Every structure is written in C-alpha cells, then in structure tokens.
Amino acid sequence: MITFSPLYMQRVWGGRSLETDYHRMLPDTAPYGESWEIVDRENEQSVVTDGPFAGKTLHELWTDHREEIFGADLPDSERFPLLIKVLDARDDLSIQVHPPADLAPSLGGEPKTEMWYIAGADPGSKLYVGLKEGVSRADFESSLADGTVEQAVHAIEPKVGDSIFIPSGRLHAIGSGFLIHEIQQNSDTTYRVFDWNRVGLDGKPRDLHVEQSMKSIDFDDFEPTMDRPDGNTLANCEYFKVEKLSLTPGQLAGNSTPNHFAIYSVAEGELEDADGRTHGKGSFFILPRGCETLTATVPSVILRTTIPS
C-alpha cells in the first residue's frame, strides 16, 4: 500500500476539525478548509511517505509505474485523473458550479464532476444543491440582484453516512458544520456565483464568476435528494466508482479486481495491513494492483474508489 503526505489548504470557511477528528498536526493556527489527500496537478503533488517509492510524486508513479501500480486499461491521461479531498466546513461555502465538459474549454476551465460522502455533520447543517422547484433562470438572476439567492437554492439536511453525486453543471454549496470526503475529477475550476457578501482571508471581497456560472448552471436541476446506494455502490460514472464497505472485526478487504488498484478512505474504524501497521479514521492510501488484503480490527466504514476500465 502507498501512503502520501496531505496538502493543507487555508480557506475562509475552514476550521480545525482535521486536528480534533483525525488527529492531524496542522501547520499553524489558520482555518484549514481542505486537505488534498491524493492529487497530481502541476503545482500540487502528493508525495509518497515511505516504502520503495518514498519521495516520489503521484505524477511519477502514474507516468513511470502505471501498469505496475494501477493496472492496465485505464485512461491514457497525462496526469492521474482523480483528486481526493477532505473538506472541513465551519462556515458556508460559496454557492458555486463547475463547468460541464462541453463548455469548459470555451470558458477557460476544466470540467469537474464529484461526489460527497458525509463523514461528519452538526445538527441542522445544510447542503445547498440544485434549484427549488419552479425557479427559472430569470428568477435566479433576480435573486442575485437582490441578494436572496438562498431562497432560490434547494437545501437538504443529510446525516453522517449519506452521499450525493454532483455532476458538472449542478449548482451547489456546502453549508457550515460538515466534514466531507470528496472524490472528484482532477480539476480545480470553480465558478462562484454568490458568496454570502463576505470577505476573504485577505479582508477583500472574493472574486465572483457570475457570467461563467450562468453559462454553466443546469437550470432544469430541481430539488435533488441525497443518493440511495446501489448495494455497496455510492456513485458510479465514467470517471470513478465509489463503494462503501461496512466491515466487522476480522473481515478482510482488498481490491475489487486483482489487476486494478483502489483508493481507500477510512471513514470510521481501523484497518491493519499485512505488516501489522494500523490505519485509522481519516487515513487515505492507494492499494496497488495485486496487493494483499487488509483486516478490520474494529467495526469500520471504508470508501473504496476505483477508475472504470
């Protein structure tokens, strides 16, 4: 198995839950809203922490050891095609949208389809997803003008263990009080359409992208609900498949197919590897193709993410 050093991102809406919930050592006392656990981007790279690949970047693994680690019949992309994050939302995120694939190039961005798994939720916390039934494009434009966007966006109160798929084009925002595991395309394009009239960490209003947002929003996406799993499967699209494994003590878990890798996210509990090392709540790692199975030492909930062949 391959573990990486996380990259911590300061965000105006972030907090310190990565310390309290996952016992991480954050760099300073600033609010950290995101931990990028597995990433291969030009300016952000996951670096292997130990083992035979220690010190190598995820990009190097994907470029030089692709079939050995990840398997065959995978996307022929220059960079590893997924980005895995933890989001710590202590305040509301902006209401935003990611551009659909057919529009992204013309808008100067990258498409971004993602899914969220609710790993922690304060009572009454809300996700804002899609539009309220009957809200038209013109209605939404009016709500932007008079500052009543919250009244136009559909709100859901999920519980821990719930998940939801967020395709490109879906209007959304994470409300305050959530700890979320996010699995997404390798993209960092977000168009903010409304940001609650607040300022950023630099004391200045954050940039909005109203024109790009209005071109990207799916105005026929009314009142979506949290997803209903299909067996163990939480999300399954052309970019990723995410399964939720609920394990009892002593139960084994490995790759879904021996010839392909998987990304493991420990949402609850603890796994032990073949060398006797334990990987507790908040651990993220790659299980290479052909790797040994892991054993749950306590009741555990695992997210297993794979890339469809």
C-alpha positions as CSV (number, residue, x, y, z in Angstrom):
1,M,0.0,0.0,0.0
2,I,1.1,3.6,-0.8
3,T,0.5,6.5,1.6
4,F,1.0,10.2,0.8
5,S,1.6,13.4,2.7
6,P,-1.6,15.6,2.6
7,L,-1.6,19.1,1.4
8,Y,-3.5,21.5,3.7
9,M,-5.3,24.5,2.1
10,Q,-6.4,27.6,4.1
11,R,-9.9,28.6,3.4
12,V,-12.0,31.5,4.9
13,W,-14.8,28.9,5.7
14,G,-12.4,26.3,7.2
15,G,-11.6,25.3,10.7
16,R,-9.6,22.8,12.8
17,S,-11.6,19.6,12.6
18,L,-8.7,17.8,11.0
19,E,-6.9,18.1,14.3
20,T,-9.8,17.1,16.5
21,D,-11.4,14.4,14.4
22,Y,-8.4,13.0,12.5
23,H,-5.6,13.9,15.0
24,R,-3.6,15.7,12.3
25,M,-0.9,18.3,13.0
26,L,-1.9,21.4,11.1
27,P,0.9,23.8,10.1
28,D,-0.3,26.8,12.1
29,T,-3.5,28.3,13.7
30,A,-5.2,29.4,10.5
31,P,-8.5,28.0,9.3
32,Y,-7.9,25.0,7.1
33,G,-10.8,24.1,4.9
34,E,-9.3,21.4,2.6
35,S,-6.8,18.6,2.9
36,W,-5.8,17.3,-0.5
37,E,-5.1,13.7,0.1
38,I,-4.3,12.3,-3.4
39,V,-3.5,14.8,-6.1
40,D,-1.5,15.1,-9.3
41,R,-1.5,18.7,-10.5
42,E,1.2,20.9,-11.9
43,N,1.5,22.9,-8.7
44,E,0.2,20.4,-6.2
45,Q,1.6,17.0,-5.8
46,S,1.1,14.1,-3.4
47,V,4.4,12.7,-2.3
48,V,4.9,9.1,-1.1
49,T,5.7,9.0,2.6
50,D,7.6,5.6,2.9
51,G,8.3,2.3,1.3
52,P,10.1,1.6,-2.0
53,F,8.6,4.7,-3.7
54,A,9.3,7.1,-0.8
55,G,9.8,10.6,-2.0
56,K,8.3,10.0,-5.4
57,T,5.3,12.1,-6.6
58,L,2.0,10.7,-7.6
59,H,2.8,12.0,-11.1
60,E,5.9,10.0,-11.2
61,L,4.0,6.9,-10.2
62,W,1.4,7.5,-12.8
63,T,4.0,8.2,-15.5
64,D,6.7,5.7,-14.8
65,H,4.9,2.8,-13.0
66,R,1.4,3.0,-14.3
67,E,0.7,-0.6,-15.1
68,E,2.8,-1.9,-12.2
69,I,0.8,0.0,-9.6
70,F,-2.5,0.9,-11.2
71,G,-3.1,-1.8,-13.7
72,A,-4.0,-1.8,-17.4
73,D,-7.0,-0.5,-19.4
74,L,-7.0,2.9,-17.6
75,P,-7.4,6.4,-19.0
76,D,-4.5,7.4,-21.2
77,S,-4.2,10.8,-19.4
78,E,-1.0,12.8,-18.7
79,R,-1.9,13.1,-15.0
80,F,-3.7,10.9,-12.5
81,P,-7.3,11.6,-13.3
82,L,-8.8,11.9,-9.8
83,L,-8.4,14.2,-6.8
84,I,-9.3,13.1,-3.3
85,K,-10.0,15.7,-0.6
86,V,-11.3,16.2,2.9
87,L,-13.4,19.3,3.4
88,D,-13.9,20.9,6.8
89,A,-16.7,23.4,6.5
90,R,-17.1,25.6,9.6
91,D,-18.8,28.3,7.6
92,D,-20.9,28.2,4.4
93,L,-19.0,27.7,1.2
94,S,-19.9,29.9,-1.7
95,I,-22.8,28.9,-4.0
96,Q,-20.9,27.6,-7.0
97,V,-20.9,25.5,-10.1
98,H,-18.3,23.6,-12.1
99,P,-18.4,23.8,-15.9
100,P,-19.7,20.9,-18.0
101,A,-17.3,19.2,-20.3
102,D,-18.8,20.7,-23.5
103,L,-18.4,24.3,-22.1
104,A,-15.3,24.2,-20.0
105,P,-12.8,24.8,-22.8
106,S,-14.6,27.9,-24.1
107,L,-14.8,29.2,-20.5
108,G,-11.1,28.6,-19.9
109,G,-11.7,26.0,-17.2
110,E,-11.8,22.2,-16.6
111,P,-14.9,20.1,-16.1
112,K,-15.4,18.7,-12.6
113,T,-17.8,16.0,-11.6
114,E,-17.6,15.0,-8.0
115,M,-19.3,13.2,-5.1
116,W,-19.5,13.9,-1.4
117,Y,-19.6,11.4,1.5
118,I,-20.8,12.9,4.8
119,A,-18.2,11.9,7.4
120,G,-19.3,14.4,10.0
121,A,-22.4,16.7,10.4
122,D,-23.5,19.1,13.1
123,P,-27.3,19.0,13.9
124,G,-29.2,21.1,11.4
125,S,-26.3,21.5,8.9
126,K,-27.5,22.0,5.3
127,L,-26.2,21.3,1.8
128,Y,-27.5,23.5,-1.0
129,V,-28.0,21.5,-4.1
130,G,-29.9,22.4,-7.3
131,L,-32.7,24.9,-7.5
132,K,-36.1,25.0,-5.7
133,E,-38.9,23.6,-7.9
134,G,-40.1,26.2,-10.4
135,V,-37.2,28.7,-10.1
136,S,-36.4,29.9,-13.6
137,R,-33.2,31.4,-14.9
138,A,-34.8,34.8,-14.7
139,D,-35.9,34.2,-11.1
140,F,-32.3,33.2,-10.2
141,E,-30.9,36.3,-11.9
142,S,-33.3,38.4,-9.8
143,S,-32.2,36.7,-6.6
144,L,-28.6,37.5,-7.5
145,A,-29.5,41.2,-7.9
146,D,-31.4,41.5,-4.6
147,G,-29.2,39.1,-2.5
148,T,-31.9,36.4,-1.9
149,V,-30.0,33.5,-3.6
150,E,-30.5,31.3,-0.6
151,Q,-34.3,31.4,-1.2
152,A,-33.8,30.1,-4.8
153,V,-31.5,27.2,-3.9
154,H,-32.7,23.8,-2.7
155,A,-31.5,22.8,0.8
156,I,-31.0,19.3,2.3
157,E,-30.2,18.2,5.8
158,P,-28.1,15.0,5.4
159,K,-26.8,12.7,8.1
160,V,-23.5,11.0,8.6
161,G,-23.1,8.2,6.1
162,D,-25.1,9.8,3.3
163,S,-23.7,10.7,0.0
164,I,-24.6,12.7,-3.1
165,F,-23.3,12.9,-6.7
166,I,-22.5,16.4,-8.0
167,P,-22.2,16.4,-11.8
168,S,-20.7,19.3,-13.6
169,G,-23.4,22.0,-14.1
170,R,-25.2,21.3,-10.8
171,L,-25.5,24.4,-8.6
172,H,-24.3,23.6,-5.1
173,A,-22.8,24.8,-1.8
174,I,-21.7,23.0,1.4
175,G,-23.2,24.7,4.5
176,S,-21.4,25.1,7.8
177,G,-20.9,22.1,10.1
178,F,-19.7,19.4,7.7
179,L,-16.7,17.1,7.4
180,I,-16.8,15.6,3.9
181,H,-14.8,13.2,1.8
182,E,-14.8,14.5,-1.8
183,I,-13.9,12.3,-4.8
184,Q,-13.7,14.3,-8.0
185,Q,-12.2,14.6,-11.4
186,N,-8.7,16.1,-11.4
187,S,-9.8,19.7,-11.8
188,D,-9.6,22.9,-9.8
189,T,-12.2,25.0,-11.7
190,T,-14.9,26.5,-9.5
191,Y,-17.2,29.4,-10.5
192,R,-18.6,31.3,-7.5
193,V,-21.9,32.8,-8.3
194,F,-22.8,34.1,-4.7
195,D,-20.6,34.2,-1.6
196,W,-22.9,35.5,1.2
197,N,-21.5,39.0,0.8
198,R,-18.4,38.1,2.9
199,V,-14.7,38.9,2.5
200,G,-11.8,36.5,2.1
201,L,-8.8,35.9,4.4
202,D,-7.1,39.0,2.9
203,G,-10.1,41.2,4.0
204,K,-11.2,41.8,0.5
205,P,-14.4,40.5,-1.2
206,R,-13.7,37.3,-3.0
207,D,-14.0,37.2,-6.8
208,L,-17.3,36.1,-8.3
209,H,-17.7,34.4,-11.7
210,V,-21.3,35.3,-12.5
211,E,-21.0,35.2,-16.3
212,Q,-19.3,31.8,-16.3
213,S,-21.7,30.5,-13.7
214,M,-24.8,31.4,-15.6
215,K,-23.5,29.6,-18.7
216,S,-22.7,26.5,-16.6
217,I,-25.7,26.1,-14.3
218,D,-28.2,23.4,-15.2
219,F,-31.5,25.3,-14.8
220,D,-33.5,22.1,-15.1
221,D,-32.0,20.6,-12.0
222,F,-34.7,20.9,-9.4
223,E,-34.6,19.7,-5.8
224,P,-32.2,16.7,-6.0
225,T,-32.1,14.4,-3.0
226,M,-29.2,12.5,-1.3
227,D,-28.4,9.4,-3.2
228,R,-29.7,5.9,-2.5
229,P,-26.8,3.3,-2.6
230,D,-27.0,0.5,-5.2
231,G,-25.8,-2.3,-2.9
232,N,-22.3,-1.1,-1.8
233,T,-22.0,1.4,-4.7
234,L,-22.5,5.1,-3.7
235,A,-21.5,6.6,-7.1
236,N,-20.7,5.1,-10.5
237,C,-19.9,7.3,-13.5
238,E,-17.4,7.4,-16.3
239,Y,-14.8,9.0,-14.1
240,F,-15.0,7.0,-10.8
241,K,-16.8,4.3,-8.9
242,V,-17.1,4.7,-5.1
243,E,-18.1,1.8,-2.9
244,K,-18.9,1.9,0.8
245,L,-17.7,-1.1,2.7
246,S,-19.1,-1.7,6.2
247,L,-16.7,-4.2,7.9
248,T,-16.9,-6.2,11.1
249,P,-13.8,-7.0,13.1
250,G,-11.7,-9.6,11.4
251,Q,-13.3,-9.0,8.0
252,L,-10.9,-8.7,5.0
253,A,-11.0,-6.0,2.3
254,G,-8.9,-5.7,-0.9
255,N,-9.1,-4.5,-4.4
256,S,-12.4,-5.1,-6.2
257,T,-10.5,-6.8,-9.0
258,P,-6.9,-8.2,-8.5
259,N,-5.5,-6.5,-11.6
260,H,-6.5,-2.9,-10.7
261,F,-5.7,-0.5,-7.9
262,A,-8.1,1.1,-5.4
263,I,-8.0,4.2,-3.3
264,Y,-9.0,3.6,0.3
265,S,-10.5,6.2,2.6
266,V,-11.1,5.2,6.2
267,A,-14.3,7.0,7.3
268,E,-14.7,5.1,10.6
269,G,-12.7,2.4,12.4
270,E,-9.3,0.9,11.6
271,L,-7.6,-1.4,9.2
272,E,-4.5,-3.4,9.7
273,D,-2.1,-4.2,6.8
274,A,0.0,-7.3,6.2
275,D,2.9,-5.7,8.1
276,G,0.9,-5.1,11.2
277,R,0.6,-1.4,10.7
278,T,-2.8,0.2,11.5
279,H,-4.6,2.8,9.5
280,G,-7.3,4.6,11.5
281,K,-10.1,7.1,10.9
282,G,-9.0,9.7,8.3
283,S,-6.4,7.5,6.6
284,F,-6.1,7.6,2.8
285,F,-3.9,5.4,0.7
286,I,-3.6,3.6,-2.6
287,L,-3.8,-0.2,-2.7
288,P,-1.8,-1.2,-5.8
289,R,-2.9,-4.0,-8.1
290,G,-2.2,-7.4,-6.6
291,C,-1.7,-6.0,-3.1
292,E,-2.5,-8.1,0.0
293,T,-5.9,-7.6,1.7
294,L,-6.4,-5.6,4.8
295,T,-8.2,-6.6,8.0
296,A,-10.7,-4.6,10.0
297,T,-9.6,-4.5,13.7
298,V,-12.9,-2.8,14.8
299,P,-16.2,-2.1,13.1
300,S,-15.1,0.1,10.2
301,V,-16.6,2.0,7.3
302,I,-14.3,2.3,4.2
303,L,-14.7,4.2,0.9
304,R,-13.1,2.3,-2.0
305,T,-12.6,4.3,-5.1
306,T,-11.7,2.9,-8.5
307,I,-11.4,4.2,-12.0
308,P,-13.6,2.3,-14.5
309,S,-11.6,0.5,-17.2
